[in-house]
Amino acid sequence: MKHPEFHTTPEISRRMSRVHLKRGKAETMLAKALWHAGFRYRLNDKRLPGSPDIVLGRYRIAVFVDGEFWHGFDWERRKERLKSNRAYWLEKIQENIDRDRRNDQLLREKEWLPLHFWEKEVLKDLEGCVQTVTDAALEQETAAREGAAAAEEL
């Protein structure tokens, strides 16, 4: 990162030390709900761009559970409210948004489907998120069968 020097206080350092990047509450809830729905997966698979939170290899689906602050939910409106260390956070979060877009493109190039859920979305509508993944899995499976049938005809 090429951010300006970041000055912090002990209070901010303590708060930031409690930020966990993997296996948060929403991610764990979604993973367990997918397991109960019959999906088998890998967590944080580093072999794929962006190290997706949940990887459904059979369906070639990469699921990300994104934190609203870190990944820029409603970014155009929210960035106006940043007060302290504004330049640092503007650059940092924009880099995260850009990296997410690059990783999604790389996944698509490898014929994977990236799915993103906001953390609050998972916490408020877990069933809806599971249904979205289920629908995507059916679409991916159908597309794979049609692709195989087309290849056989050649």
N, C-alpha and C positions, 0 to 999 in steps of 0.2 A: 504494500500500500504506500501511496505517496502522500499521506495526510500531513497536515501541519502538526507541529509538536502538540501533544495532547497533555494538558495540565489537569490533574485530578485531585480530589480530596480523599481522605481515608474513608469517608462515608460512601462516596461513589465507588471506590475500589471494593469495598465490602459488598455493595449491591451488585456490582458487575461480576464478582466472584461466584455469585449464586445463579448466574445465567448458565443453564445447561443446554448444550447444542444437540444432544441426542437423547432419545427416549423420554421426551417430555410427556406430560399427562395426556394431551390430545393425541399425540402419536401412538402412545401405548393403547389408549382406548380404541383408536381406529384399527390398529393391528389385531387386537383381541377380537373385535367385532368381525373383522374379515376372516379370522381363523374360525370363529363360530359359524360363519356363513359358508365355510368349506374351502376357503382359499388357503393355499400354502405359499409362504413367502420367505424372503431373506430380508434382514434389516441392514440398512446402511451399507449396501453393496458397493465397495470402492472400485469395482471393475467397470462401473457405469459412470458416465459424466454426472457430476453433481452429487455422487454418493447418495442416491435416493433413500428416503426414510424407509420405504417399504417397496420391495421389488417382487412383482408377480411374474416370475420367469416364464411360466407356461403360456401366459397371455402377452408377454412383452410389454408390460405396463410398469412404469416407474411412478410411484406415489410420493409426493412431497407434502409435508404438513409445515406450512410457513407461518412464522410469527409475524404479527401485523407490523410491529415496529421495525424489525430487522429486514423485512422484505418489501417494505414500502406500501402497505395497504392504504389506499386513498391518498397517495403520496403528494399529489399536487396541492391538496388542501392541508394535509398534516405538516408538510415541511415549513409552512408559514408559522407554525406554532413553536418550532424549535427555538429555544432561548440560549442555553449554555452550550459552548463549544459548537456553535452552529456550523461553521465551515467544515469541521471534522465530520459531523454527522451527515451533512448534506453529501459530501463526497463518499463516505463509507456506505451509506444506504443506496446511493445511486450505483456504486460498484456492485453491490449485492444484486440489485435489479438487473443490471447488465449481465452479470455472471449467470443469473437464472435463465435469462433469454438465450445466452450462448449454449448453456447446458441443454436446454430444451431442443434447440436446433440440432445439436450433436446427437441427442437421443433419437430425434426424428430421422436423421440421416442413417442411423443404425436400425431403422424400422421399429423403434420403440415408441410407445405412447406415453408422454409425460402428463400426469394429472397433479394439479396443485389444489390444495385445500388450505384455507386460512384456519389458524388455530381456533379462533372463536367459532367458526363455522362447524368444525368437528365437535366442539363442546356443546353447541346448541342444537345441532341436527345430525347426530351420529348416523341415524338410520338413512337419512338422505345421502350422506357421503358414501355409505356402504352401497346404496342403490346405484349411485353414480359409477362406482367401481364395477359393480355387477354388470351394468349396462355396457360399460366400456369393454369388459372381458368378453361379453357375448359378441360385440362388434368385432373385436380383434380375432376371435375364434372363427367367425364367419368369413372375415377377410382372408385369413390364413387358408381356410378350406377352399375358397374360391380361387386363390392364388395357386394352390396345389393342383386344382382341377384344370386350370388354364395351362399350367406347365405340362400336365399329362397330355393335353390335346396337341401340343407341339411335338 
